[in-house]
Amino acid sequence: MRVLTPSKRDLADARLVIQSFESNYAAWGTGSELGQRPPSLDWRALYLMFVCDPDQMADLWRFTGINTGPDGDYELMCQSNTQIVDFRFFKVRKGLWSFAWIGNVVFNLDGRTLPVGSVAGRYQADMWHHFREYLGLRQNVYGSTNEAIAAM
Protein backbone atom coordinates (compact mmCIF):
# COMPACT_ATOMS: atom_id res chain seq x y z
CA MET A 1 0.00 0.00 0.00
CA ARG A 2 1.34 3.37 -0.99
CA VAL A 3 -0.31 6.53 0.36
CA LEU A 4 -0.70 9.15 -2.35
CA THR A 5 -0.69 12.92 -2.14
CA PRO A 6 -4.25 14.14 -2.69
CA SER A 7 -4.73 16.24 -5.83
CA LYS A 8 -6.33 19.69 -5.79
CA ARG A 9 -9.50 18.04 -7.04
CA ASP A 10 -9.36 15.47 -4.21
CA LEU A 11 -9.02 18.27 -1.66
CA ALA A 12 -11.84 20.30 -3.21
CA ASP A 13 -14.12 17.24 -3.18
CA ALA A 14 -13.23 16.50 0.45
CA ARG A 15 -13.94 20.08 1.46
CA LEU A 16 -17.39 20.01 -0.17
CA VAL A 17 -18.31 16.77 1.56
CA ILE A 18 -17.02 17.99 4.92
CA GLN A 19 -19.05 21.19 4.58
CA SER A 20 -22.13 19.07 3.84
CA PHE A 21 -21.90 17.70 7.38
CA GLU A 22 -22.99 21.20 8.50
CA SER A 23 -21.98 22.16 12.01
CA ASN A 24 -21.45 18.64 13.35
CA TYR A 25 -17.72 18.70 12.74
CA ALA A 26 -15.29 20.22 15.18
CA ALA A 27 -12.20 20.49 13.00
CA TRP A 28 -10.70 19.23 9.77
CA GLY A 29 -7.45 19.53 7.81
CA THR A 30 -4.09 17.79 7.64
CA GLY A 31 -1.83 16.82 10.51
CA SER A 32 -3.02 16.25 14.04
CA GLU A 33 -6.01 17.75 15.81
CA LEU A 34 -3.72 20.47 17.18
CA GLY A 35 -2.28 21.34 13.79
CA GLN A 36 1.02 19.64 14.59
CA ARG A 37 2.79 17.24 12.25
CA PRO A 38 4.78 14.69 14.23
CA PRO A 39 7.19 12.60 12.13
CA SER A 40 5.01 9.51 12.61
CA LEU A 41 1.97 11.19 11.00
CA ASP A 42 1.72 11.02 7.22
CA TRP A 43 1.03 14.58 6.04
CA ARG A 44 -0.94 13.22 3.07
CA ALA A 45 -3.71 12.04 5.41
CA LEU A 46 -6.64 14.34 6.11
CA TYR A 47 -8.80 14.33 9.18
CA LEU A 48 -12.26 15.24 10.32
CA MET A 49 -13.45 15.32 13.93
CA PHE A 50 -17.07 15.09 15.10
CA VAL A 51 -18.19 15.93 18.60
CA CYS A 52 -20.84 13.41 19.67
CA ASP A 53 -23.33 13.48 22.48
CA PRO A 54 -23.26 10.48 24.85
CA ASP A 55 -26.29 8.82 23.23
CA GLN A 56 -24.78 9.02 19.73
CA MET A 57 -21.48 7.59 20.96
CA ALA A 58 -23.25 4.78 22.84
CA ASP A 59 -25.19 3.88 19.68
CA LEU A 60 -22.01 3.80 17.57
CA TRP A 61 -20.24 1.81 20.30
CA ARG A 62 -22.91 -0.89 20.36
CA PHE A 63 -23.34 -0.93 16.57
CA THR A 64 -19.60 -1.43 16.09
CA GLY A 65 -19.67 -4.37 18.49
CA ILE A 66 -17.24 -2.99 21.06
CA ASN A 67 -17.41 -4.68 24.46
CA THR A 68 -20.00 -3.04 26.74
CA GLY A 69 -19.21 -5.30 29.71
CA PRO A 70 -17.39 -4.34 32.91
CA ASP A 71 -14.01 -5.45 31.52
CA GLY A 72 -14.26 -3.07 28.51
CA ASP A 73 -13.99 0.70 28.08
CA TYR A 74 -17.74 1.34 27.86
CA GLU A 75 -17.96 2.84 31.34
CA LEU A 76 -15.03 5.13 30.53
CA MET A 77 -16.91 6.29 27.44
CA CYS A 78 -20.06 6.95 29.45
CA GLN A 79 -18.15 9.00 32.01
CA SER A 80 -16.03 11.01 29.58
CA ASN A 81 -16.70 14.73 29.19
CA THR A 82 -15.89 14.86 25.48
CA GLN A 83 -16.67 12.15 22.98
CA ILE A 84 -15.24 12.64 19.51
CA VAL A 85 -15.26 10.54 16.36
CA ASP A 86 -11.87 11.13 14.76
CA PHE A 87 -11.79 10.22 11.06
CA ARG A 88 -8.46 10.13 9.18
CA PHE A 89 -8.72 9.45 5.47
CA PHE A 90 -6.27 9.04 2.62
CA LYS A 91 -5.87 7.83 -0.95
CA VAL A 92 -3.83 4.70 -1.66
CA ARG A 93 -2.49 3.04 -4.78
CA LYS A 94 -3.55 -0.59 -4.94
CA GLY A 95 -1.97 -1.56 -8.23
CA LEU A 96 -0.64 -0.01 -11.39
CA TRP A 97 -3.95 1.65 -12.30
CA SER A 98 -6.13 1.12 -9.25
CA PHE A 99 -6.71 3.41 -6.30
CA ALA A 100 -8.83 3.34 -3.17
CA TRP A 101 -9.86 5.76 -0.45
CA ILE A 102 -9.51 4.55 3.14
CA GLY A 103 -10.76 6.20 6.32
CA ASN A 104 -9.76 5.09 9.80
CA VAL A 105 -12.32 5.67 12.54
CA VAL A 106 -11.10 6.35 16.08
CA PHE A 107 -13.12 7.22 19.16
CA ASN A 108 -11.49 9.95 21.24
CA LEU A 109 -12.70 10.00 24.85
CA ASP A 110 -11.24 12.88 26.87
CA GLY A 111 -8.00 12.52 24.91
CA ARG A 112 -7.83 8.72 25.18
CA THR A 113 -8.08 7.08 21.76
CA LEU A 114 -9.74 3.82 20.80
CA PRO A 115 -9.24 2.63 17.20
CA VAL A 116 -12.55 1.31 15.88
CA GLY A 117 -12.03 0.23 12.27
CA SER A 118 -11.93 1.50 8.70
CA VAL A 119 -14.27 2.50 5.91
CA ALA A 120 -13.31 2.31 2.26
CA GLY A 121 -14.34 3.07 -1.26
CA ARG A 122 -13.00 2.70 -4.77
CA TYR A 123 -13.59 6.44 -5.16
CA GLN A 124 -13.68 9.19 -2.55
CA ALA A 125 -17.48 9.45 -2.90
CA ASP A 126 -17.78 5.72 -2.11
CA MET A 127 -15.67 6.12 1.04
CA TRP A 128 -17.82 9.05 2.18
CA HIS A 129 -20.95 7.01 1.52
CA HIS A 130 -19.59 4.17 3.67
CA PHE A 131 -18.71 6.66 6.45
CA ARG A 132 -22.19 8.22 6.40
CA GLU A 133 -23.75 4.76 6.44
CA TYR A 134 -21.62 3.92 9.48
CA LEU A 135 -22.64 7.11 11.29
CA GLY A 136 -26.26 6.27 10.45
CA LEU A 137 -25.84 2.77 11.92
CA ARG A 138 -26.53 1.09 8.57
CA GLN A 139 -23.12 -0.33 7.55
CA ASN A 140 -20.34 -1.33 9.90
CA VAL A 141 -16.63 -0.61 9.58
CA TYR A 142 -13.97 -3.07 8.43
CA GLY A 143 -11.83 -4.47 11.23
CA SER A 144 -8.59 -2.90 9.96
CA THR A 145 -7.04 -0.76 7.25
CA ASN A 146 -5.66 -3.88 5.52
CA GLU A 147 -9.10 -5.52 5.56
CA ALA A 148 -10.62 -2.37 4.03
CA ILE A 149 -8.01 -2.24 1.27
CA ALA A 150 -8.48 -5.95 0.50
CA ALA A 151 -12.22 -5.38 0.11
CA MET A 152 -11.69 -2.81 -2.63
N, C-alpha and C positions, 0 to 999 in steps of 0.2 A: 504494500500500500504506500503510495506516495501522495502526500498532501500537496495540493496545488494552490498557487496564489489566485485568489478570486479576481476575475476581470472587473472592469468598471460596470459592465452590464450585470454581473453577478451581485455586486454591491448595491446597485440601483434597485434590482429586484428584491434583495433582502430588505432594503430600507422601506420599500413600499409595503411588503408583507408585515414588517414589524410595526409600521404605522397603522396598519389595519387592525392591530390588536387594541387600538385606542389607548386608554390610560392605564391598562392593566400591567404594563411593563414598567419596571423601575429604572432600568439602564440597559444600554446596548452599545456595542462597539467592538474593538479588538483589544487584546490584552486581558488583564484581570479586571475584576469588579472595581478596583481602585485606580485603574488606568495604568498600572505598572506592568512591565513586561519582564518577568523573571526569565532567565535563560532556559528553564525547563518548559516554558509555554511557547507553543508555536504561534508566531505572530500572524500566520495566515488563517487562524481560527477566529471566528466571530462569536460573540456571545449575546444572550438576551436573558434578562432576569425578570421574573414575575413575583410580585409579593402576593401570597395567598392568605386567605383567612383560614382559621383552624379547621373548619368544616370541609373546605376545598382540599386542603392537604390530607385530611383523614380519608376522604374519598379516593384521592389518587393513591394514597398509601395502600389501602385495601385492594383497589383495582389492580395495582401492580403486583400484589401478592407478597408484600413485605410482611414479615412476622409481626403480629400484633400482640403476641403473648408477653408474659413478664420478663422473659429472657431476651427480648428484642429492644429496639430503640423507640417503640411506639409511644411509651410514656414520656420519653424525652421530647418527642415531637409535640405531644399534647401540651407539655409545660413550657415549650419555647415561646419567647416573645415575638420573634420574627421567623416566618416560614416562607422560604423563597424557593422557587423552581429556577434553577440555573441551567441554561441551555446553551451549550457550545456546539457550533456547527461548522463544517468545513467540506471542501470539495476534494475528492480523491480520484486518482487515476487507477482504474482497475486493470486495464490492458492497453494495448496499443491505441485503440480508438474508443475505449469505453470509460465512462466517468460515473461517479455516484456522489450523492450528497449524504453526509452522515451528521447526525446530531446526537450528542451525548447529554442525557438528562441526569441532573444531580439535585438532590434536595439539600438545601442549606438551612440548618436550624440553629439560629443564634451563632452563626459562624462555624458550626460543625457540619461537615459535608458527608453526604451519604450517596454514593453513585447508585443510580437506579437502573439504567439501561440505555439503549440507543434507538433512535428512529432513523429511517433511511428512505431514499428515493433515487430513482434513476436520474431525475432532474430535480432542481431545487424546489419546484412547485410540488412535486411528489413528496419530498421530505417534509415540507410545510404542511401538506395535507395529513401525513402520518402524525405529525406533532399535534395538530389541531384535533385529530381523532383521539389521540391519547389524552389530551386535556379534557375532552368531552366524554371520556370513559367509554369509548367505542372500539379502540384498537390498542392493544398493549405494546410495550416496547420490546425490542430484542434484548436478550440477556447481556450482550457485549457488543463492542464496536466490530470485532471480527465476525460475529454472527450476523450483524446488520449488513456488512459488506458482502458476505457470502450469499445473502438473500437477494442481492441485486443482480 
